[in-house]
Amino acid sequence: MYTKPHARVRRRRRFAAVAALGVLGLLAACEAPDSVTGSVYDAWTHNDKPAAAAHATPAAVDELFAHPYQASSEWAFGFCSTSSPFSACFWFNKTESKLVLEKDLNSGLVVGAAFVVHPNPVSGQLFHAWRLGDKARAASFGTPAAVNELFAHPYRADSHWEPGSCDGAAGSIYCTWWNKNQRSITLRYDNLQSHLVTDILWDVADPSDF
């Protein structure tokens, strides 16, 4: 069975506040990082720990800089959500692995950083190409039918898509993304023959239904 990211992935995060954020659709959300969290992210992209330390706790700085920034990862901002007294901002790289920066609204400091690796890079890269509106890139990771089906639905940044879990079944790997309205997109990756995404499934919670 699929598990929504708020039920599975978030409980695995090392800091409890992000785990407690719950369903995104119930939270205040924004389309750009706040100045503090954005400054910490920018400092990371420039390998500038002192600049990050001006806006983050030592533990958060150490957690973030333990993963050196690489431009080739092609990080893209996703969204921020707020559930007092914390906020969390999300970035996604080209495989849809996730960086989360958590800010304490009382202290005004970033107090946590977490990286969540997406388990299926091909599905992740197809979804990320859709996130960026790059259909030509998507063609490397999905069949023409799958790419056309996905790009027939324009990506909307304000939908706040977030990767959830991946599960295997009969030579396939099904990876699901959820948005703030709890709508889902499931990508079927052919793990035996084409090694491409072959199907796009909308609002399907469990691949065993097929």
Backbone as JSON, one array per atom type, in Angstrom:
{
  "sequence": "MYTKPHARVRRRRRFAAVAALGVLGLLAACEAPDSVTGSVYDAWTHNDKPAAAAHATPAAVDELFAHPYQASSEWAFGFCSTSSPFSACFWFNKTESKLVLEKDLNSGLVVGAAFVVHPNPVSGQLFHAWRLGDKARAASFGTPAAVNELFAHPYRADSHWEPGSCDGAAGSIYCTWWNKNQRSITLRYDNLQSHLVTDILWDVADPSDF",
  "N": [[0.83, -1.19, 0.0], [0.43, 2.3, -0.69], [1.85, 5.01, 1.16], [1.11, 8.18, 2.32], [3.36, 10.97, 2.11], [3.34, 12.49, 4.42], [2.65, 10.77, 6.36], [4.58, 8.77, 6.41], [7.31, 9.45, 5.43], [7.85, 11.87, 6.73], [7.82, 11.22, 9.43], [10.22, 10.01, 9.69], [12.09, 11.97, 9.76], [14.72, 13.77, 11.37], [14.13, 15.87, 13.07], [11.58, 16.84, 15.22], [9.64, 18.81, 14.81], [9.19, 19.24, 12.04], [8.24, 16.76, 11.4], [5.81, 16.91, 12.61], [4.28, 18.54, 11.04], [2.21, 17.65, 9.37], [-0.7, 17.39, 7.23], [-0.3, 19.11, 4.26], [-2.25, 20.69, 3.07], [-3.65, 21.85, 5.1], [-2.19, 23.86, 6.15], [-0.64, 27.12, 6.49], [0.89, 28.4, 3.61], [3.61, 29.18, 1.33], [5.02, 30.62, -1.64], [7.67, 31.18, -1.95], [10.87, 31.09, -0.33], [11.24, 32.32, 3.04], [13.14, 35.22, 4.15], [15.16, 34.57, 6.0], [15.43, 31.72, 5.97], [15.9, 31.43, 3.24], [18.33, 32.78, 3.07], [20.04, 31.07, 4.47], [19.95, 28.82, 2.83], [21.05, 29.95, 0.47], [23.62, 30.55, 1.42], [24.59, 27.97, 1.78], [24.7, 27.14, -0.9], [26.87, 28.59, -1.7], [28.9, 27.58, -0.26], [29.41, 28.77, 2.24], [29.82, 28.75, 5.34], [30.06, 30.55, 7.61], [28.24, 32.61, 6.86], [25.84, 31.19, 6.83], [25.72, 30.52, 9.52], [24.95, 32.86, 10.71], [22.24, 32.85, 10.66], [21.29, 30.45, 11.55], [21.24, 27.61, 13.78], [24.16, 26.08, 15.31], [23.99, 23.26, 15.1], [22.16, 22.9, 12.99], [23.57, 24.09, 10.9], [25.78, 22.37, 10.73], [24.46, 19.98, 10.0], [23.44, 20.7, 7.47], [25.74, 21.43, 5.95], [27.11, 19.08, 5.95], [26.43, 17.84, 3.7], [27.76, 18.54, 0.87], [27.09, 21.24, -1.35], [26.22, 20.8, -4.74], [26.23, 22.02, -7.93], [25.42, 20.53, -10.07], [23.4, 18.97, -9.13], [21.09, 20.37, -9.4], [19.12, 21.82, -7.79], [15.82, 22.86, -6.99], [13.53, 25.26, -5.83], [10.69, 24.38, -3.89], [8.33, 24.78, -1.99], [7.1, 26.45, 0.99], [5.89, 25.67, 4.26], [3.91, 26.46, 7.1], [3.5, 25.76, 10.48], [2.76, 26.8, 13.38], [4.89, 26.53, 16.23], [6.76, 26.54, 14.09], [8.31, 26.64, 10.83], [8.74, 25.19, 7.58], [10.78, 24.8, 4.77], [11.03, 23.59, 1.46], [13.17, 22.07, -0.88], [13.87, 20.55, -4.07], [15.85, 18.21, -5.81], [17.32, 17.15, -8.99], [16.68, 14.46, -9.09], [14.48, 14.37, -7.54], [15.07, 14.06, -4.88], [15.03, 15.4, -1.57], [15.44, 18.45, 0.2], [15.0, 19.79, 3.36], [14.53, 22.63, 5.25], [14.14, 23.72, 8.47], [12.63, 26.23, 10.42], [12.59, 27.92, 13.51], [10.0, 29.79, 14.63], [9.94, 31.42, 16.82], [12.59, 31.96, 17.73], [13.59, 32.76, 15.33], [15.53, 31.49, 13.9], [17.04, 29.08, 11.71], [16.69, 25.78, 12.56], [16.97, 23.14, 11.92], [18.01, 20.74, 9.46], [17.38, 18.56, 6.8], [17.92, 15.81, 4.61], [16.26, 13.92, 2.21], [16.43, 11.12, 0.38], [15.34, 10.32, -2.86], [14.0, 7.2, -3.84], [13.91, 6.16, -6.46], [15.61, 7.07, -9.07], [15.06, 7.44, -11.86], [12.26, 7.74, -12.16], [12.08, 9.95, -10.52], [13.59, 11.85, -11.97], [12.04, 12.16, -14.25], [9.69, 13.25, -13.16], [10.78, 15.6, -12.11], [11.6, 16.92, -14.4], [9.12, 17.53, -15.42], [8.32, 19.26, -13.4], [9.99, 21.37, -13.95], [9.11, 22.07, -16.41], [10.28, 20.97, -18.7], [10.08, 19.28, -21.34], [11.65, 18.06, -23.28], [13.85, 17.08, -21.86], [12.5, 15.27, -20.24], [11.96, 13.2, -21.99], [14.06, 11.43, -21.87], [13.56, 9.79, -19.78], [11.1, 8.6, -19.77], [8.56, 6.78, -21.61], [7.3, 7.84, -24.85], [4.47, 7.97, -24.7], [4.0, 8.1, -21.93], [5.34, 10.47, -21.25], [3.91, 12.34, -22.78], [1.4, 12.08, -21.6], [1.88, 13.01, -18.98], [2.75, 15.66, -19.42], [0.54, 16.71, -20.57], [-0.87, 17.81, -18.59], [-0.45, 20.78, -17.2], [2.22, 21.78, -15.08], [1.83, 23.15, -11.85], [3.15, 25.42, -9.66], [1.96, 26.27, -7.31], [0.56, 24.11, -6.43], [2.11, 22.53, -4.85], [3.62, 20.03, -5.02], [4.92, 17.01, -3.69], [7.3, 14.41, -3.2], [6.37, 11.07, -2.36], [6.22, 7.76, -1.32], [7.82, 4.82, -2.77], [6.93, 1.74, -4.26], [7.32, -1.72, -5.04], [6.06, -3.97, -7.55], [5.54, -6.86, -9.32], [7.7, -6.62, -11.35], [7.65, -3.92, -11.7], [8.07, -0.55, -10.49], [6.36, 1.6, -8.46], [5.97, 4.95, -7.96], [4.89, 7.63, -6.0], [3.62, 10.96, -5.96], [2.38, 13.63, -3.97], [0.04, 16.33, -3.66], [-0.88, 19.55, -2.19], [-3.59, 19.37, -1.89], [-4.04, 16.78, -1.49], [-4.19, 15.27, -3.8], [-2.93, 12.85, -6.12], [-0.11, 11.71, -8.07], [1.03, 8.93, -9.72], [3.86, 7.29, -10.83], [4.72, 4.72, -13.0], [7.43, 2.68, -13.15], [9.23, 0.71, -15.36], [10.87, -2.02, -14.45], [12.1, -4.14, -15.63], [12.34, -4.34, -18.51], [12.24, -1.87, -20.36], [13.24, 0.02, -18.61], [12.26, 2.53, -18.11], [9.89, 5.13, -17.3], [6.64, 4.13, -17.79], [3.94, 4.51, -17.48], [1.5, 6.87, -16.35], [-0.32, 7.52, -13.57], [-3.23, 8.78, -12.22], [-4.35, 9.97, -9.15], [-4.35, 7.49, -7.78], [-4.1, 5.23, -5.21], [-3.05, 2.73, -4.58], [-1.08, 0.46, -6.19], [-1.65, -2.25, -6.5], [-4.24, -2.45, -7.2], [-4.38, -2.57, -9.92]],
  "CA": [[0.0, 0.0, 0.0], [1.15, 3.56, -0.63], [1.67, 5.83, 2.35], [1.36, 9.57, 2.01], [4.63, 11.37, 2.7], [3.15, 13.07, 5.74], [2.48, 9.68, 7.31], [5.75, 7.9, 6.48], [8.61, 10.09, 5.28], [8.07, 12.93, 7.7], [8.11, 10.65, 10.73], [11.61, 9.58, 9.71], [12.99, 13.1, 9.87], [15.38, 13.81, 12.65], [13.61, 16.91, 13.95], [10.18, 16.52, 15.46], [8.7, 19.84, 14.36], [8.82, 18.99, 10.66], [7.42, 15.56, 11.41], [4.48, 17.26, 13.1], [3.6, 19.49, 10.16], [0.94, 17.07, 8.96], [-1.19, 17.56, 5.87], [0.04, 20.44, 3.77], [-3.42, 21.46, 2.71], [-4.21, 22.5, 6.27], [-1.21, 24.79, 6.67], [-0.3, 28.3, 5.72], [1.96, 28.03, 2.68], [4.12, 30.29, 0.54], [5.62, 30.22, -2.92], [9.08, 31.55, -1.93], [11.4, 30.97, 1.03], [11.4, 33.57, 3.78], [14.48, 35.78, 3.98], [16.12, 33.86, 6.84], [15.66, 30.38, 5.42], [16.52, 31.63, 1.94], [19.73, 33.16, 3.26], [20.78, 29.87, 4.85], [20.09, 28.02, 1.61], [22.02, 30.63, -0.42], [24.96, 30.37, 1.99], [24.98, 26.6, 1.47], [25.06, 27.04, -2.32], [28.16, 29.26, -1.88], [29.83, 26.96, 0.69], [29.74, 29.85, 3.17], [29.29, 28.39, 6.65], [29.84, 31.71, 8.48], [27.0, 33.3, 6.48], [24.73, 30.37, 7.3], [25.7, 30.55, 10.99], [24.29, 34.09, 11.15], [20.79, 32.67, 10.63], [20.97, 29.06, 11.88], [21.95, 27.05, 14.92], [25.32, 25.28, 14.9], [23.59, 21.9, 14.69], [21.55, 22.97, 11.66], [24.64, 24.36, 9.94], [26.55, 21.14, 10.55], [23.63, 19.04, 9.24], [23.33, 21.14, 6.08], [27.02, 21.42, 5.25], [27.59, 17.71, 5.84], [26.1, 17.46, 2.33], [28.25, 19.66, 0.05], [26.26, 21.65, -2.48], [26.72, 20.54, -6.09], [25.35, 22.66, -8.91], [24.91, 19.49, -10.97], [22.2, 18.37, -8.55], [19.99, 21.17, -9.95], [18.09, 22.03, -6.79], [14.76, 23.81, -7.33], [12.66, 25.53, -4.69], [9.34, 23.84, -3.98], [7.35, 25.56, -1.25], [7.25, 26.48, 2.44], [4.67, 25.5, 5.03], [4.04, 26.95, 8.47], [2.65, 25.24, 11.54], [3.37, 27.45, 14.53], [5.87, 27.61, 16.1], [7.81, 26.2, 13.14], [8.06, 26.62, 9.39], [9.65, 24.31, 6.85], [10.9, 25.08, 3.34], [11.41, 22.38, 0.74], [13.8, 22.12, -2.2], [13.94, 19.24, -4.71], [16.89, 18.18, -6.84], [16.91, 16.59, -10.28], [16.1, 13.13, -8.88], [13.4, 14.59, -6.58], [15.5, 14.01, -3.49], [14.42, 16.55, -0.91], [16.09, 19.17, 1.3], [14.05, 20.51, 4.2], [15.09, 23.52, 6.27], [13.13, 24.05, 9.46], [12.9, 27.45, 11.17], [11.84, 28.19, 14.73], [9.42, 31.12, 14.46], [10.2, 32.22, 18.01], [13.98, 32.44, 17.71], [13.9, 33.29, 14.0], [16.69, 30.78, 13.37], [16.89, 27.74, 11.15], [17.12, 24.88, 13.63], [17.13, 21.78, 11.43], [18.17, 20.48, 8.02], [17.28, 17.13, 6.52], [17.93, 15.37, 3.23], [15.52, 12.68, 2.0], [16.81, 10.65, -0.95], [14.27, 9.62, -3.58], [14.52, 5.85, -4.1], [13.92, 5.76, -7.86], [16.09, 8.26, -9.78], [14.45, 7.63, -13.18], [10.95, 8.35, -11.93], [12.33, 11.28, -9.97], [14.03, 12.78, -13.0], [10.9, 12.48, -15.11], [8.82, 14.2, -12.46], [11.48, 16.89, -11.97], [11.53, 17.57, -15.71], [7.77, 18.12, -15.47], [8.35, 20.38, -12.46], [10.71, 22.47, -14.61], [8.51, 22.33, -17.72], [11.28, 20.59, -19.7], [9.6, 18.05, -21.96], [12.76, 17.42, -23.99], [14.59, 16.31, -20.86], [11.64, 14.18, -19.78], [11.98, 12.12, -22.97], [15.11, 10.48, -21.52], [13.19, 9.02, -18.6], [9.79, 8.0, -19.93], [8.12, 6.49, -22.97], [6.56, 8.98, -25.41], [3.1, 8.01, -24.18], [4.03, 8.56, -20.53], [5.72, 11.89, -21.23], [2.79, 13.12, -23.29], [0.32, 12.07, -20.6], [2.25, 13.87, -17.86], [2.84, 17.06, -19.84], [-0.8, 17.19, -20.93], [-1.35, 18.5, -17.39], [0.58, 21.77, -16.85], [2.68, 21.83, -13.69], [1.51, 24.38, -11.12], [3.97, 25.52, -8.45], [1.14, 26.47, -6.12], [-0.02, 22.83, -6.01], [3.02, 22.03, -3.81], [3.85, 18.59, -5.16], [5.99, 16.47, -2.84], [7.42, 12.97, -3.38], [6.03, 10.18, -1.26], [6.92, 6.48, -1.28], [7.86, 3.95, -3.95], [6.69, 0.34, -3.93], [7.49, -2.61, -6.18], [5.04, -4.99, -7.81], [5.58, -7.58, -10.6], [8.6, -6.04, -12.33], [7.43, -2.47, -11.79], [8.19, 0.25, -9.28], [5.37, 2.67, -8.48], [6.35, 6.07, -7.1], [3.77, 8.56, -5.91], [3.77, 12.33, -5.47], [1.13, 14.18, -3.43], [0.01, 17.78, -3.58], [-1.46, 20.09, -0.96], [-5.0, 18.98, -1.86], [-4.04, 15.32, -1.38], [-4.26, 14.61, -5.1], [-1.7, 12.08, -6.32], [0.4, 11.26, -9.36], [1.86, 7.75, -9.54], [4.65, 6.94, -12.01], [5.1, 3.31, -13.07], [8.75, 2.46, -13.76], [9.44, -0.67, -15.83], [12.15, -2.44, -13.87], [12.57, -5.36, -16.3], [12.65, -4.23, -19.93], [12.62, -0.56, -20.89], [13.85, 0.83, -17.55], [11.69, 3.87, -18.26], [8.52, 5.29, -16.8], [5.76, 3.73, -18.89], [2.55, 4.88, -17.21], [1.21, 7.93, -15.39], [-1.6, 7.16, -12.95], [-3.73, 9.93, -11.48], [-5.2, 9.73, -7.98], [-4.38, 6.07, -7.47], [-3.4, 5.08, -3.95], [-2.49, 1.42, -4.39], [-0.88, -0.14, -7.5], [-2.19, -3.61, -6.58], [-5.58, -2.37, -7.78], [-4.32, -2.71, -11.37]],
  "C": [[0.87, 1.25, 0.0], [0.86, 4.27, 0.68], [1.97, 7.26, 1.98], [2.61, 10.03, 2.73], [4.48, 11.9, 4.1], [3.0, 11.97, 6.79], [3.73, 8.84, 7.48], [7.04, 8.69, 6.49], [8.84, 11.09, 6.41], [8.36, 12.38, 9.1], [9.56, 10.21, 10.83], [12.56, 10.75, 9.88], [13.52, 13.23, 11.28], [14.82, 14.87, 13.57], [12.1, 16.82, 14.01], [9.22, 17.54, 14.88], [8.26, 19.61, 12.92], [7.94, 17.75, 10.58], [5.99, 15.87, 11.82], [3.71, 18.18, 12.18], [2.28, 18.95, 9.64], [0.58, 17.39, 7.53], [-0.97, 18.98, 5.4], [-1.18, 21.29, 3.49], [-4.02, 22.21, 3.88], [-3.32, 23.6, 6.8], [-1.14, 26.05, 5.84], [0.9, 27.96, 4.85], [2.39, 29.25, 1.89], [4.85, 29.75, -0.67], [7.09, 30.63, -3.02], [9.59, 31.41, -0.52], [11.43, 32.33, 1.72], [12.86, 33.99, 3.76], [15.52, 35.03, 4.8], [16.45, 32.5, 6.25], [16.33, 30.46, 4.05], [17.99, 31.99, 2.06], [20.59, 31.96, 3.64], [20.99, 28.98, 3.63], [21.13, 28.64, 0.68], [23.44, 30.47, 0.1], [25.47, 28.96, 1.7], [25.42, 26.48, 0.01], [26.4, 27.71, -2.61], [29.22, 28.7, -0.93], [30.32, 27.96, 1.73], [29.12, 29.56, 4.53], [29.12, 29.59, 7.58], [28.55, 32.47, 8.15], [25.78, 32.51, 6.95], [24.58, 30.45, 8.81], [25.04, 31.81, 11.53], [22.79, 33.91, 11.28], [20.36, 31.27, 11.06], [21.77, 28.61, 13.1], [23.16, 26.26, 14.44], [24.95, 23.88, 14.43], [22.99, 21.9, 13.29], [22.6, 23.22, 10.6], [25.44, 23.09, 9.67], [25.77, 20.12, 9.73], [23.59, 19.4, 7.77], [24.64, 20.98, 5.34], [27.69, 20.05, 5.25], [27.3, 17.15, 4.46], [26.54, 18.6, 1.42], [27.33, 19.96, -1.13], [26.96, 21.34, -3.79], [25.74, 21.12, -7.09], [24.72, 21.63, -9.84], [23.66, 18.8, -10.43], [20.93, 19.12, -8.96], [18.82, 21.3, -8.96], [17.1, 23.1, -7.25], [13.89, 24.01, -6.1], [11.27, 24.96, -4.93], [8.31, 24.73, -3.32], [7.77, 25.61, 0.21], [5.89, 26.27, 3.08], [4.93, 25.94, 6.47], [3.02, 26.28, 9.37], [3.27, 25.69, 12.84], [3.68, 26.45, 15.65], [7.01, 27.32, 15.12], [7.34, 26.42, 11.7], [9.08, 25.69, 8.75], [9.61, 24.68, 5.38], [11.53, 23.88, 2.66], [12.05, 22.73, -0.6], [13.9, 20.7, -2.74], [15.02, 19.26, -5.78], [16.42, 17.39, -8.06], [16.39, 15.17, -10.18], [14.92, 13.17, -7.92], [13.78, 14.17, -5.16], [15.19, 15.38, -2.87], [15.35, 17.13, 0.16], [15.02, 19.94, 2.04], [14.82, 21.34, 5.21], [13.96, 23.96, 7.19], [13.55, 25.28, 10.26], [11.99, 27.54, 12.39], [11.31, 29.62, 14.64], [9.64, 32.01, 15.67], [11.61, 32.8, 18.0], [14.33, 33.1, 16.38], [15.08, 32.62, 13.35], [16.27, 29.48, 12.71], [17.49, 26.77, 12.16], [17.3, 23.43, 13.17], [17.29, 21.74, 9.93], [18.1, 18.98, 7.82], [17.27, 16.89, 5.02], [17.21, 14.03, 3.15], [15.75, 12.24, 0.56], [15.64, 9.94, -1.61], [14.79, 8.27, -4.04], [14.57, 5.43, -5.56], [14.33, 6.96, -8.72], [15.43, 8.5, -11.14], [13.08, 8.29, -13.03], [11.12, 9.78, -11.41], [12.74, 12.28, -11.03], [12.92, 13.11, -13.99], [9.99, 13.49, -14.43], [9.47, 15.57, -12.37], [11.48, 17.65, -13.29], [10.17, 18.22, -15.89], [7.7, 19.35, -14.56], [8.98, 21.61, -13.11], [10.1, 22.84, -15.97], [9.4, 21.96, -18.88], [10.9, 19.24, -20.32], [10.71, 17.32, -22.7], [13.59, 16.57, -23.03], [13.77, 15.09, -20.41], [11.72, 12.97, -20.7], [13.06, 11.08, -22.67], [14.68, 9.51, -20.43], [11.81, 8.35, -18.7], [9.49, 7.69, -21.39], [7.39, 7.71, -23.53], [5.14, 9.09, -24.86], [3.06, 8.54, -22.75], [4.36, 10.04, -20.45], [4.56, 12.75, -21.71], [1.65, 13.19, -22.28], [0.64, 13.03, -19.45], [2.19, 15.35, -18.26], [1.52, 17.59, -20.4], [-1.45, 17.95, -19.78], [-0.27, 19.5, -16.96], [0.93, 21.72, -15.36], [2.33, 23.18, -13.08], [2.31, 24.41, -9.83], [3.13, 25.64, -7.2], [0.39, 25.2, -5.7], [0.83, 22.15, -4.94], [3.17, 20.51, -3.86], [5.06, 18.15, -4.35], [6.08, 14.96, -3.04], [7.03, 12.2, -2.13], [6.86, 8.91, -1.34], [6.95, 5.83, -2.65], [7.68, 2.52, -3.48], [6.8, -0.5, -5.19], [6.37, -3.6, -6.31], [5.24, -5.55, -9.22], [6.42, -6.87, -11.67], [8.44, -4.55, -12.52], [7.73, -1.83, -10.45], [7.24, 1.42, -9.43], [5.78, 3.74, -7.47], [5.26, 7.14, -7.16], [4.22, 9.92, -5.4], [2.4, 12.81, -5.02], [1.18, 15.69, -3.45], [-0.76, 18.24, -2.35], [-2.94, 19.74, -0.82], [-5.18, 17.47, -1.76], [-4.42, 14.61, -2.67], [-2.93, 13.92, -5.35], [-1.41, 11.84, -7.79], [1.3, 10.07, -9.07], [2.55, 7.43, -10.86], [5.03, 5.47, -11.93], [6.4, 3.19, -13.84], [8.9, 1.0, -14.1], [10.84, -1.11, -15.41], [12.76, -3.64, -14.57], [13.05, -5.13, -17.73], [13.13, -2.84, -20.33], [13.42, 0.27, -19.9], [13.51, 2.31, -17.73], [10.36, 3.92, -17.52], [7.58, 5.04, -17.98], [4.32, 4.18, -18.71], [2.48, 5.99, -16.18], [-0.2, 7.68, -14.87], [-2.03, 8.3, -12.02], [-4.64, 9.48, -10.35], [-5.42, 8.24, -7.72], [-3.53, 5.83, -6.22], [-2.65, 3.76, -3.82], [-2.34, 0.72, -5.73], [-1.42, -1.56, -7.61], [-3.62, -3.62, -7.1], [-5.57, -2.65, -9.27], [-4.13, -4.16, -11.77]]
}
